[in-house]
């Protein structure tokens, strides 16, 4: 899957859509999510609960 994704991002009609930073971020995200490795939130907005149920639980 990683080889296919990399190939799609650097060859053919999609190569202009992905810069090096985007490719690295996408591939890193696939691996982290595949193995279930949680990333640390990078911004205060990412730390906010995403659902009303989660928000009510915190009150």
CHARMM internal coordinates of N, CA and C (Angstrom, degrees):
IC EDIT
DIST 1 N 1 CA 1.4329
DIST 1 CA 1 C 1.5350
ANGL 1 N 1 CA 1 C 110.20
DIST 1 C 2 N 1.3236
ANGL 1 CA 1 C 2 N 116.81
DIHE 1 N 1 CA 1 C 2 N -42.66
DIST 2 N 2 CA 1.4631
ANGL 1 C 2 N 2 CA 120.34
DIHE 1 CA 1 C 2 N 2 CA -179.47
DIST 2 CA 2 C 1.5278
ANGL 2 N 2 CA 2 C 111.02
DIHE 1 C 2 N 2 CA 2 C -63.98
DIST 2 C 3 N 1.3259
ANGL 2 CA 2 C 3 N 116.55
DIHE 2 N 2 CA 2 C 3 N -41.18
DIST 3 N 3 CA 1.4641
ANGL 2 C 3 N 3 CA 120.56
DIHE 2 CA 2 C 3 N 3 CA 179.89
DIST 3 CA 3 C 1.5242
ANGL 3 N 3 CA 3 C 110.02
DIHE 2 C 3 N 3 CA 3 C -64.72
DIST 3 C 4 N 1.3163
ANGL 3 CA 3 C 4 N 116.64
DIHE 3 N 3 CA 3 C 4 N -42.89
DIST 4 N 4 CA 1.4635
ANGL 3 C 4 N 4 CA 120.68
DIHE 3 CA 3 C 4 N 4 CA -179.80
DIST 4 CA 4 C 1.5297
ANGL 4 N 4 CA 4 C 111.09
DIHE 3 C 4 N 4 CA 4 C -64.78
DIST 4 C 5 N 1.3260
ANGL 4 CA 4 C 5 N 116.40
DIHE 4 N 4 CA 4 C 5 N -44.43
DIST 5 N 5 CA 1.4593
ANGL 4 C 5 N 5 CA 119.94
DIHE 4 CA 4 C 5 N 5 CA 179.21
DIST 5 CA 5 C 1.5199
ANGL 5 N 5 CA 5 C 111.15
DIHE 4 C 5 N 5 CA 5 C -62.77
DIST 5 C 6 N 1.3299
ANGL 5 CA 5 C 6 N 116.43
DIHE 5 N 5 CA 5 C 6 N -44.29
DIST 6 N 6 CA 1.4611
ANGL 5 C 6 N 6 CA 120.45
DIHE 5 CA 5 C 6 N 6 CA 179.05
DIST 6 CA 6 C 1.5196
ANGL 6 N 6 CA 6 C 110.09
DIHE 5 C 6 N 6 CA 6 C -61.02
DIST 6 C 7 N 1.3163
ANGL 6 CA 6 C 7 N 116.26
DIHE 6 N 6 CA 6 C 7 N -43.67
DIST 7 N 7 CA 1.4606
ANGL 6 C 7 N 7 CA 120.95
DIHE 6 CA 6 C 7 N 7 CA 179.51
DIST 7 CA 7 C 1.5293
ANGL 7 N 7 CA 7 C 111.06
DIHE 6 C 7 N 7 CA 7 C -60.76
DIST 7 C 8 N 1.3144
ANGL 7 CA 7 C 8 N 117.13
DIHE 7 N 7 CA 7 C 8 N -42.90
DIST 8 N 8 CA 1.4644
ANGL 7 C 8 N 8 CA 120.52
DIHE 7 CA 7 C 8 N 8 CA 179.08
DIST 8 CA 8 C 1.5220
ANGL 8 N 8 CA 8 C 112.21
DIHE 7 C 8 N 8 CA 8 C -64.50
DIST 8 C 9 N 1.3414
ANGL 8 CA 8 C 9 N 115.97
DIHE 8 N 8 CA 8 C 9 N -32.92
DIST 9 N 9 CA 1.4598
ANGL 8 C 9 N 9 CA 119.34
DIHE 8 CA 8 C 9 N 9 CA -176.65
DIST 9 CA 9 C 1.5276
ANGL 9 N 9 CA 9 C 113.52
DIHE 8 C 9 N 9 CA 9 C -81.32
DIST 9 C 10 N 1.3214
ANGL 9 CA 9 C 10 N 118.52
DIHE 9 N 9 CA 9 C 10 N -20.51
DIST 10 N 10 CA 1.4644
ANGL 9 C 10 N 10 CA 119.70
DIHE 9 CA 9 C 10 N 10 CA -176.13
DIST 10 CA 10 C 1.5307
ANGL 10 N 10 CA 10 C 113.80
DIHE 9 C 10 N 10 CA 10 C -112.65
DIST 10 C 11 N 1.3249
ANGL 10 CA 10 C 11 N 117.18
DIHE 10 N 10 CA 10 C 11 N -7.87
DIST 11 N 11 CA 1.4622
ANGL 10 C 11 N 11 CA 120.28
DIHE 10 CA 10 C 11 N 11 CA -178.45
DIST 11 CA 11 C 1.5223
ANGL 11 N 11 CA 11 C 110.14
DIHE 10 C 11 N 11 CA 11 C -128.37
DIST 11 C 12 N 1.2986
ANGL 11 CA 11 C 12 N 115.99
DIHE 11 N 11 CA 11 C 12 N 159.45
DIST 12 N 12 CA 1.4485
ANGL 11 C 12 N 12 CA 121.35
DIHE 11 CA 11 C 12 N 12 CA 171.19
DIST 12 CA 12 C 1.5097
ANGL 12 N 12 CA 12 C 114.85
DIHE 11 C 12 N 12 CA 12 C 72.16
DIST 12 C 13 N 1.3298
ANGL 12 CA 12 C 13 N 114.63
DIHE 12 N 12 CA 12 C 13 N -154.44
DIST 13 N 13 CA 1.4644
ANGL 12 C 13 N 13 CA 121.25
DIHE 12 CA 12 C 13 N 13 CA -171.41
DIST 13 CA 13 C 1.5214
ANGL 13 N 13 CA 13 C 114.39
DIHE 12 C 13 N 13 CA 13 C -69.08
DIST 13 C 14 N 1.3238
ANGL 13 CA 13 C 14 N 119.41
DIHE 13 N 13 CA 13 C 14 N -18.71
DIST 14 N 14 CA 1.4602
ANGL 13 C 14 N 14 CA 121.57
DIHE 13 CA 13 C 14 N 14 CA -177.12
DIST 14 CA 14 C 1.5250
ANGL 14 N 14 CA 14 C 114.42
DIHE 13 C 14 N 14 CA 14 C -95.53
DIST 14 C 15 N 1.3135
ANGL 14 CA 14 C 15 N 118.64
DIHE 14 N 14 CA 14 C 15 N -4.78
DIST 15 N 15 CA 1.4648
ANGL 14 C 15 N 15 CA 120.36
DIHE 14 CA 14 C 15 N 15 CA -172.71
DIST 15 CA 15 C 1.5278
ANGL 15 N 15 CA 15 C 113.21
DIHE 14 C 15 N 15 CA 15 C -61.05
DIST 15 C 16 N 1.3091
ANGL 15 CA 15 C 16 N 118.56
DIHE 15 N 15 CA 15 C 16 N -28.02
DIST 16 N 16 CA 1.4614
ANGL 15 C 16 N 16 CA 119.88
DIHE 15 CA 15 C 16 N 16 CA 179.87
DIST 16 CA 16 C 1.5323
ANGL 16 N 16 CA 16 C 112.29
DIHE 15 C 16 N 16 CA 16 C -79.50
DIST 16 C 17 N 1.3175
ANGL 16 CA 16 C 17 N 117.94
DIHE 16 N 16 CA 16 C 17 N -10.57
DIST 17 N 17 CA 1.4592
ANGL 16 C 17 N 17 CA 121.96
DIHE 16 CA 16 C 17 N 17 CA -177.22
DIST 17 CA 17 C 1.5283
ANGL 17 N 17 CA 17 C 113.46
DIHE 16 C 17 N 17 CA 17 C -83.56
DIST 17 C 18 N 1.3333
ANGL 17 CA 17 C 18 N 118.28
DIHE 17 N 17 CA 17 C 18 N -17.74
DIST 18 N 18 CA 1.4564
ANGL 17 C 18 N 18 CA 121.43
DIHE 17 CA 17 C 18 N 18 CA -172.74
DIST 18 CA 18 C 1.5201
ANGL 18 N 18 CA 18 C 111.06
DIHE 17 C 18 N 18 CA 18 C -125.27
DIST 18 C 19 N 1.3252
ANGL 18 CA 18 C 19 N 116.74
DIHE 18 N 18 CA 18 C 19 N 120.65
DIST 19 N 19 CA 1.4572
ANGL 18 C 19 N 19 CA 119.53
DIHE 18 CA 18 C 19 N 19 CA 171.03
DIST 19 CA 19 C 1.5365
ANGL 19 N 19 CA 19 C 107.96
DIHE 18 C 19 N 19 CA 19 C -89.22
DIST 19 C 20 N 1.3181
ANGL 19 CA 19 C 20 N 117.21
DIHE 19 N 19 CA 19 C 20 N 175.79
DIST 20 N 20 CA 1.4609
ANGL 19 C 20 N 20 CA 120.97
DIHE 19 CA 19 C 20 N 20 CA -175.82
DIST 20 CA 20 C 1.5332
ANGL 20 N 20 CA 20 C 111.60
DIHE 19 C 20 N 20 CA 20 C -60.26
DIST 20 C 21 N 1.3052
ANGL 20 CA 20 C 21 N 117.22
DIHE 20 N 20 CA 20 C 21 N -40.81
DIST 21 N 21 CA 1.4708
ANGL 20 C 21 N 21 CA 120.94
DIHE 20 CA 20 C 21 N 21 CA 179.92
DIST 21 CA 21 C 1.5290
ANGL 21 N 21 CA 21 C 111.11
DIHE 20 C 21 N 21 CA 21 C -63.02
DIST 21 C 22 N 1.3233
ANGL 21 CA 21 C 22 N 116.40
DIHE 21 N 21 CA 21 C 22 N -43.55
DIST 22 N 22 CA 1.4669
ANGL 21 C 22 N 22 CA 120.69
DIHE 21 CA 21 C 22 N 22 CA 179.17
DIST 22 CA 22 C 1.5212
ANGL 22 N 22 CA 22 C 111.22
DIHE 21 C 22 N 22 CA 22 C -64.25
DIST 22 C 23 N 1.3160
ANGL 22 CA 22 C 23 N 116.73
DIHE 22 N 22 CA 22 C 23 N -44.73
DIST 23 N 23 CA 1.4699
ANGL 22 C 23 N 23 CA 119.98
DIHE 22 CA 22 C 23 N 23 CA 178.48
DIST 23 CA 23 C 1.5171
ANGL 23 N 23 CA 23 C 110.98
DIHE 22 C 23 N 23 CA 23 C -58.78
DIST 23 C 24 N 1.3311
ANGL 23 CA 23 C 24 N 116.81
DIHE 23 N 23 CA 23 C 24 N -47.09
DIST 24 N 24 CA 1.4624
ANGL 23 C 24 N 24 CA 120.45
DIHE 23 CA 23 C 24 N 24 CA -179.47
DIST 24 CA 24 C 1.5251
ANGL 24 N 24 CA 24 C 111.45
DIHE 23 C 24 N 24 CA 24 C -62.63
DIST 24 C 25 N 1.3265
ANGL 24 CA 24 C 25 N 116.79
DIHE 24 N 24 CA 24 C 25 N -42.54
DIST 25 N 25 CA 1.4637
ANGL 24 C 25 N 25 CA 120.82
DIHE 24 CA 24 C 25 N 25 CA -179.19
DIST 25 CA 25 C 1.5307
ANGL 25 N 25 CA 25 C 111.00
DIHE 24 C 25 N 25 CA 25 C -64.67
DIST 25 C 26 N 1.3153
ANGL 25 CA 25 C 26 N 116.86
DIHE 25 N 25 CA 25 C 26 N -42.10
DIST 26 N 26 CA 1.4664
ANGL 25 C 26 N 26 CA 121.03
DIHE 25 CA 25 C 26 N 26 CA -179.92
DIST 26 CA 26 C 1.5225
ANGL 26 N 26 CA 26 C 110.74
DIHE 25 C 26 N 26 CA 26 C -65.72
DIST 26 C 27 N 1.3174
ANGL 26 CA 26 C 27 N 116.97
DIHE 26 N 26 CA 26 C 27 N -49.04
DIST 27 N 27 CA 1.4618
ANGL 26 C 27 N 27 CA 120.20
DIHE 26 CA 26 C 27 N 27 CA -178.39
DIST 27 CA 27 C 1.5276
ANGL 27 N 27 CA 27 C 111.63
DIHE 26 C 27 N 27 CA 27 C -64.64
DIST 27 C 28 N 1.3255
ANGL 27 CA 27 C 28 N 117.24
DIHE 27 N 27 CA 27 C 28 N -40.24
DIST 28 N 28 CA 1.4714
ANGL 27 C 28 N 28 CA 121.13
DIHE 27 CA 27 C 28 N 28 CA 177.48
DIST 28 CA 28 C 1.5314
ANGL 28 N 28 CA 28 C 109.55
DIHE 27 C 28 N 28 CA 28 C -62.57
DIST 28 C 29 N 1.3279
ANGL 28 CA 28 C 29 N 116.56
DIHE 28 N 28 CA 28 C 29 N -42.48
DIST 29 N 29 CA 1.4598
ANGL 28 C 29 N 29 CA 120.76
DIHE 28 CA 28 C 29 N 29 CA 179.49
DIST 29 CA 29 C 1.5131
ANGL 29 N 29 CA 29 C 112.68
DIHE 28 C 29 N 29 CA 29 C -62.92
DIST 29 C 30 N 1.3147
ANGL 29 CA 29 C 30 N 117.03
DIHE 29 N 29 CA 29 C 30 N -39.88
DIST 30 N 30 CA 1.4661
ANGL 29 C 30 N 30 CA 120.58
DIHE 29 CA 29 C 30 N 30 CA 178.32
DIST 30 CA 30 C 1.5271
ANGL 30 N 30 CA 30 C 110.11
DIHE 29 C 30 N 30 CA 30 C -62.01
DIST 30 C 31 N 1.3261
ANGL 30 CA 30 C 31 N 116.50
DIHE 30 N 30 CA 30 C 31 N -47.61
DIST 31 N 31 CA 1.4591
ANGL 30 C 31 N 31 CA 119.38
DIHE 30 CA 30 C 31 N 31 CA -179.61
DIST 31 CA 31 C 1.5270
ANGL 31 N 31 CA 31 C 112.10
DIHE 30 C 31 N 31 CA 31 C -64.33
DIST 31 C 32 N 1.3162
ANGL 31 CA 31 C 32 N 117.46
DIHE 31 N 31 CA 31 C 32 N -46.04
DIST 32 N 32 CA 1.4602
ANGL 31 C 32 N 32 CA 120.21
DIHE 31 CA 31 C 32 N 32 CA -179.30
DIST 32 CA 32 C 1.5189
ANGL 32 N 32 CA 32 C 111.56
DIHE 31 C 32 N 32 CA 32 C -61.83
DIST 32 C 33 N 1.3250
ANGL 32 CA 32 C 33 N 117.01
DIHE 32 N 32 CA 32 C 33 N -41.41
DIST 33 N 33 CA 1.4599
ANGL 32 C 33 N 33 CA 119.96
DIHE 32 CA 32 C 33 N 33 CA 179.70
DIST 33 CA 33 C 1.5225
ANGL 33 N 33 CA 33 C 112.25
DIHE 32 C 33 N 33 CA 33 C -73.63
DIST 33 C 34 N 1.3108
ANGL 33 CA 33 C 34 N 118.20
DIHE 33 N 33 CA 33 C 34 N -34.28
DIST 34 N 34 CA 1.4610
ANGL 33 C 34 N 34 CA 121.25
DIHE 33 CA 33 C 34 N 34 CA 177.47
DIST 34 CA 34 C 1.5248
ANGL 34 N 34 CA 34 C 110.56
DIHE 33 C 34 N 34 CA 34 C -60.72
DIST 34 C 35 N 1.3293
ANGL 34 CA 34 C 35 N 115.60
DIHE 34 N 34 CA 34 C 35 N -44.98
DIST 35 N 35 CA 1.4571
ANGL 34 C 35 N 35 CA 120.17
DIHE 34 CA 34 C 35 N 35 CA -177.97
DIST 35 CA 35 C 1.5267
ANGL 35 N 35 CA 35 C 112.87
DIHE 34 C 35 N 35 CA 35 C -89.27
DIST 35 C 36 N 1.3228
ANGL 35 CA 35 C 36 N 118.13
DIHE 35 N 35 CA 35 C 36 N -0.11
DIST 36 N 36 CA 1.4525
ANGL 35 C 36 N 36 CA 121.97
DIHE 35 CA 35 C 36 N 36 CA 176.75
DIST 36 CA 36 C 1.5081
ANGL 36 N 36 CA 36 C 114.01
DIHE 35 C 36 N 36 CA 36 C 69.93
DIST 36 C 37 N 1.3209
ANGL 36 CA 36 C 37 N 116.62
DIHE 36 N 36 CA 36 C 37 N 30.65
DIST 37 N 37 CA 1.4514
ANGL 36 C 37 N 37 CA 121.18
DIHE 36 CA 36 C 37 N 37 CA 179.18
DIST 37 CA 37 C 1.5190
ANGL 37 N 37 CA 37 C 107.98
DIHE 36 C 37 N 37 CA 37 C -87.44
DIST 37 C 38 N 1.3202
ANGL 37 CA 37 C 38 N 116.19
DIHE 37 N 37 CA 37 C 38 N 119.18
DIST 38 N 38 CA 1.4645
ANGL 37 C 38 N 38 CA 120.25
DIHE 37 CA 37 C 38 N 38 CA -178.77
DIST 38 CA 38 C 1.5162
ANGL 38 N 38 CA 38 C 110.26
DIHE 37 C 38 N 38 CA 38 C -76.36
DIST 38 C 39 N 1.3068
ANGL 38 CA 38 C 39 N 115.39
DIHE 38 N 38 CA 38 C 39 N 135.62
DIST 39 N 39 CA 1.4585
ANGL 38 C 39 N 39 CA 121.03
DIHE 38 CA 38 C 39 N 39 CA 175.29
DIST 39 CA 39 C 1.5205
ANGL 39 N 39 CA 39 C 108.81
DIHE 38 C 39 N 39 CA 39 C -91.39
DIST 39 C 40 N 1.3167
ANGL 39 CA 39 C 40 N 116.01
DIHE 39 N 39 CA 39 C 40 N 148.38
DIST 40 N 40 CA 1.4517
ANGL 39 C 40 N 40 CA 120.89
DIHE 39 CA 39 C 40 N 40 CA 174.73
DIST 40 CA 40 C 1.5191
ANGL 40 N 40 CA 40 C 108.22
DIHE 39 C 40 N 40 CA 40 C -74.94
DIST 40 C 41 N 1.3275
ANGL 40 CA 40 C 41 N 118.07
DIHE 40 N 40 CA 40 C 41 N 137.25
DIST 41 N 41 CA 1.4666
ANGL 40 C 41 N 41 CA 119.56
DIHE 40 CA 40 C 41 N 41 CA 177.43
DIST 41 CA 41 C 1.5231
ANGL 41 N 41 CA 41 C 110.34
DIHE 40 C 41 N 41 CA 41 C -59.66
DIST 41 C 42 N 1.3149
ANGL 41 CA 41 C 42 N 116.31
DIHE 41 N 41 CA 41 C 42 N 138.68
DIST 42 N 42 CA 1.4548
ANGL 41 C 42 N 42 CA 120.39
DIHE 41 CA 41 C 42 N 42 CA -176.92
DIST 42 CA 42 C 1.5217
ANGL 42 N 42 CA 42 C 113.15
DIHE 41 C 42 N 42 CA 42 C -99.15
DIST 42 C 43 N 1.3256
ANGL 42 CA 42 C 43 N 117.02
DIHE 42 N 42 CA 42 C 43 N -9.88
DIST 43 N 43 CA 1.4550
ANGL 42 C 43 N 43 CA 119.12
DIHE 42 CA 42 C 43 N 43 CA -179.57
DIST 43 CA 43 C 1.5252
ANGL 43 N 43 CA 43 C 109.80
DIHE 42 C 43 N 43 CA 43 C -140.68
DIST 43 C 44 N 1.3282
ANGL 43 CA 43 C 44 N 117.86
DIHE 43 N 43 CA 43 C 44 N 156.87
DIST 44 N 44 CA 1.4649
ANGL 43 C 44 N 44 CA 120.06
DIHE 43 CA 43 C 44 N 44 CA 178.00
DIST 44 CA 44 C 1.5246
ANGL 44 N 44 CA 44 C 112.60
DIHE 43 C 44 N 44 CA 44 C -58.82
DIST 44 C 45 N 1.3237
ANGL 44 CA 44 C 45 N 117.87
DIHE 44 N 44 CA 44 C 45 N -34.05
DIST 45 N 45 CA 1.4673
ANGL 44 C 45 N 45 CA 120.72
DIHE 44 CA 44 C 45 N 45 CA 179.29
DIST 45 CA 45 C 1.5192
ANGL 45 N 45 CA 45 C 110.94
DIHE 44 C 45 N 45 CA 45 C -64.37
DIST 45 C 46 N 1.3357
ANGL 45 CA 45 C 46 N 118.41
DIHE 45 N 45 CA 45 C 46 N -32.28
DIST 46 N 46 CA 1.4563
ANGL 45 C 46 N 46 CA 122.09
DIHE 45 CA 45 C 46 N 46 CA -179.67
DIST 46 CA 46 C 1.5176
ANGL 46 N 46 CA 46 C 111.37
DIHE 45 C 46 N 46 CA 46 C -71.27
DIST 46 C 47 N 1.3303
ANGL 46 CA 46 C 47 N 118.28
DIHE 46 N 46 CA 46 C 47 N -16.22
DIST 47 N 47 CA 1.4500
ANGL 46 C 47 N 47 CA 121.90
DIHE 46 CA 46 C 47 N 47 CA -178.44
DIST 47 CA 47 C 1.5221
ANGL 47 N 47 CA 47 C 112.22
DIHE 46 C 47 N 47 CA 47 C -87.66
DIST 47 C 48 N 1.3272
ANGL 47 CA 47 C 48 N 117.92
DIHE 47 N 47 CA 47 C 48 N -9.35
DIST 48 N 48 CA 1.4556
ANGL 47 C 48 N 48 CA 121.81
DIHE 47 CA 47 C 48 N 48 CA -179.28
DIST 48 CA 48 C 1.5194
ANGL 48 N 48 CA 48 C 109.79
DIHE 47 C 48 N 48 CA 48 C -73.84
DIST 48 C 49 N 1.3369
ANGL 48 CA 48 C 49 N 118.37
DIHE 48 N 48 CA 48 C 49 N 144.97
DIST 49 N 49 CA 1.4689
ANGL 48 C 49 N 49 CA 120.22
DIHE 48 CA 48 C 49 N 49 CA 176.49
DIST 49 CA 49 C 1.5168
ANGL 49 N 49 CA 49 C 109.80
DIHE 48 C 49 N 49 CA 49 C -62.23
DIST 49 C 50 N 1.3166
ANGL 49 CA 49 C 50 N 116.36
DIHE 49 N 49 CA 49 C 50 N 144.45
DIST 50 N 50 CA 1.4556
ANGL 49 C 50 N 50 CA 120.56
DIHE 49 CA 49 C 50 N 50 CA -174.93
DIST 50 CA 50 C 1.5185
ANGL 50 N 50 CA 50 C 113.10
DIHE 49 C 50 N 50 CA 50 C -93.82
DIST 50 C 51 N 1.3324
ANGL 50 CA 50 C 51 N 118.15
DIHE 50 N 50 CA 50 C 51 N -13.77
DIST 51 N 51 CA 1.4519
ANGL 50 C 51 N 51 CA 119.09
DIHE 50 CA 50 C 51 N 51 CA -178.57
DIST 51 CA 51 C 1.5205
ANGL 51 N 51 CA 51 C 110.04
DIHE 50 C 51 N 51 CA 51 C -127.93
DIST 51 C 52 N 1.3287
ANGL 51 CA 51 C 52 N 116.96
DIHE 51 N 51 CA 51 C 52 N 154.45
DIST 52 N 52 CA 1.4650
ANGL 51 C 52 N 52 CA 119.94
DIHE 51 CA 51 C 52 N 52 CA 177.98
DIST 52 CA 52 C 1.5293
ANGL 52 N 52 CA 52 C 111.58
DIHE 51 C 52 N 52 CA 52 C -60.07
DIST 52 C 53 N 1.3264
ANGL 52 CA 52 C 53 N 118.41
DIHE 52 N 52 CA 52 C 53 N -36.49
DIST 53 N 53 CA 1.4640
ANGL 52 C 53 N 53 CA 121.92
DIHE 52 CA 52 C 53 N 53 CA 179.37
DIST 53 CA 53 C 1.5234
ANGL 53 N 53 CA 53 C 110.55
DIHE 52 C 53 N 53 CA 53 C -61.52
DIST 53 C 54 N 1.3132
ANGL 53 CA 53 C 54 N 117.45
DIHE 53 N 53 CA 53 C 54 N -41.71
DIST 54 N 54 CA 1.4611
ANGL 53 C 54 N 54 CA 121.05
DIHE 53 CA 53 C 54 N 54 CA 178.40
DIST 54 CA 54 C 1.5188
ANGL 54 N 54 CA 54 C 109.90
DIHE 53 C 54 N 54 CA 54 C -66.39
DIST 54 C 55 N 1.3251
ANGL 54 CA 54 C 55 N 116.97
DIHE 54 N 54 CA 54 C 55 N -37.03
DIST 55 N 55 CA 1.4542
ANGL 54 C 55 N 55 CA 121.09
DIHE 54 CA 54 C 55 N 55 CA 179.77
DIST 55 CA 55 C 1.5260
ANGL 55 N 55 CA 55 C 110.29
DIHE 54 C 55 N 55 CA 55 C -66.72
DIST 55 C 56 N 1.3279
ANGL 55 CA 55 C 56 N 117.51
DIHE 55 N 55 CA 55 C 56 N -44.48
DIST 56 N 56 CA 1.4603
ANGL 55 C 56 N 56 CA 121.17
DIHE 55 CA 55 C 56 N 56 CA 179.91
DIST 56 CA 56 C 1.5121
ANGL 56 N 56 CA 56 C 111.86
DIHE 55 C 56 N 56 CA 56 C -64.21
DIST 56 C 57 N 1.3040
ANGL 56 CA 56 C 57 N 116.94
DIHE 56 N 56 CA 56 C 57 N -34.04
DIST 57 N 57 CA 1.4686
ANGL 56 C 57 N 57 CA 121.48
DIHE 56 CA 56 C 57 N 57 CA 179.65
DIST 57 CA 57 C 1.5216
ANGL 57 N 57 CA 57 C 111.20
DIHE 56 C 57 N 57 CA 57 C -65.29
DIST 57 C 58 N 1.3130
ANGL 57 CA 57 C 58 N 117.52
DIHE 57 N 57 CA 57 C 58 N -32.45
DIST 58 N 58 CA 1.4590
ANGL 57 C 58 N 58 CA 122.00
DIHE 57 CA 57 C 58 N 58 CA -176.63
DIST 58 CA 58 C 1.5296
ANGL 58 N 58 CA 58 C 111.66
DIHE 57 C 58 N 58 CA 58 C -79.22
DIST 58 C 59 N 1.3225
ANGL 58 CA 58 C 59 N 119.08
DIHE 58 N 58 CA 58 C 59 N -18.10
DIST 59 N 59 CA 1.4734
ANGL 58 C 59 N 59 CA 121.52
DIHE 58 CA 58 C 59 N 59 CA -176.01
DIST 59 CA 59 C 1.5063
ANGL 59 N 59 CA 59 C 111.59
DIHE 58 C 59 N 59 CA 59 C -78.30
END
COOR INIT
IC SEED 1 N 1 CA 1 C
IC BUILD
